[in-house]
Amino acid sequence: MVLCVLGSDPFGPALDLIDGKPMKESFLSVRRINSVESQSCHILFVGASENSNLTHILLTLRDAPVLTVGDVEGMAARGIMIEMIVEQQRLRFKVNLQVARQHGFSISSQLLKLAKAVY
């Protein structure tokens, strides 16, 4: 499982702590990347510095089974699958269910109930 961070990295060294950790039948690998072209990511976090490039990023990944995550207001409405937000010191999220389904992902109804918004 490969987790890629594109652009600004709000996680700092926290992701380094999980790099190489075992998962069910594989290991988690964390990569910080400068471009989505020629990358093999399973999960892509799009940093705030890439917000102006979001349309290009999503077009590049249009046929790829990559779970996209971002933390800029409005990203889910623009096509990111999961938009993370901090609200009253709590981490919340929005889900673009239509885009997730188009890429072959299913999201449980329990998780969707916790979302602040579902598109």
C-alpha positions in Angstrom: 0.0 0.0 0.0 1.5 3.3 -1.1 0.5 6.6 0.5 1.7 9.6 -1.5 1.8 13.2 -0.4 1.7 15.7 -3.3 2.7 19.3 -2.5 2.7 20.8 1.0 2.9 18.2 3.7 0.9 19.2 6.8 1.9 15.9 8.5 5.6 16.5 9.0 7.5 13.6 10.6 4.3 11.9 11.7 4.0 10.0 8.5 7.6 8.8 8.8 6.5 6.9 11.9 4.1 4.7 9.9 6.3 4.3 6.8 7.1 0.6 6.4 4.6 -0.6 9.0 2.9 -3.9 8.2 -0.6 -4.1 7.1 -2.8 -7.2 6.5 -0.8 -8.7 3.7 1.6 -6.0 2.8 3.4 -2.9 4.1 2.6 0.8 4.1 5.0 2.9 2.1 4.9 6.7 2.4 6.2 8.8 -0.5 6.4 12.5 -0.9 6.1 13.3 -4.6 6.3 16.4 -6.9 4.0 15.1 -9.7 1.2 12.5 -10.2 2.5 11.4 -13.6 4.2 8.0 -13.5 3.4 7.4 -9.9 1.9 4.3 -8.4 0.0 5.5 -5.4 -3.0 3.8 -3.7 -3.8 6.9 -1.6 -2.9 10.4 -2.7 -3.0 13.3 -0.3 -3.1 16.6 -2.2 -1.6 19.4 -0.2 -2.9 22.9 -0.1 -0.1 24.1 -2.3 -1.6 22.0 -5.2 -5.1 23.4 -4.9 -4.7 25.5 -8.1 -3.5 22.3 -9.9 -6.4 20.1 -8.7 -8.2 19.9 -12.0 -5.1 18.7 -13.8 -4.3 16.2 -11.0 -7.8 14.7 -11.1 -7.7 14.5 -14.9 -4.4 12.7 -14.7 -5.9 10.2 -12.3 -9.3 9.9 -14.0 -8.9 6.2 -14.8 -6.7 5.2 -11.9 -7.9 3.4 -8.7 -6.4 6.0 -6.4 -8.2 7.2 -3.3 -7.8 11.0 -3.2 -7.7 13.1 0.0 -7.3 16.8 0.5 -7.6 19.4 3.2 -8.7 22.6 1.4 -12.3 23.8 1.7 -14.2 22.9 -1.4 -12.0 20.1 -2.7 -14.7 17.4 -2.3 -17.1 19.5 -4.4 -14.4 19.7 -7.1 -13.7 16.0 -7.3 -11.5 14.9 -4.3 -13.0 11.8 -2.7 -12.3 12.8 0.9 -11.9 16.3 2.1 -10.5 16.6 5.7 -11.5 19.7 7.7 -10.8 20.8 11.3 -13.9 22.2 12.9 -14.0 23.3 16.6 -10.7 21.4 17.1 -12.2 18.2 15.8 -11.2 16.4 12.6 -14.2 16.1 10.2 -14.6 15.0 6.6 -16.7 15.4 3.5 -17.1 12.6 0.9 -17.6 12.8 -2.8 -19.4 9.5 -3.1 -20.0 9.8 -6.8 -16.3 10.1 -7.6 -15.4 7.4 -5.2 -17.8 5.0 -6.9 -16.6 6.0 -10.4 -13.1 4.9 -9.3 -14.3 1.6 -7.9 -14.4 2.4 -4.2 -17.2 1.6 -1.9 -17.7 3.5 1.3 -19.6 2.0 4.2 -22.9 3.6 5.3 -21.5 3.8 8.8 -18.6 5.9 7.6 -20.9 8.1 5.5 -23.1 8.8 8.5 -20.1 10.3 10.2 -19.3 12.6 7.3 -20.2 16.3 7.5 -21.3 16.2 3.9 -21.8 13.7 1.1 -21.8 14.7 -2.5 
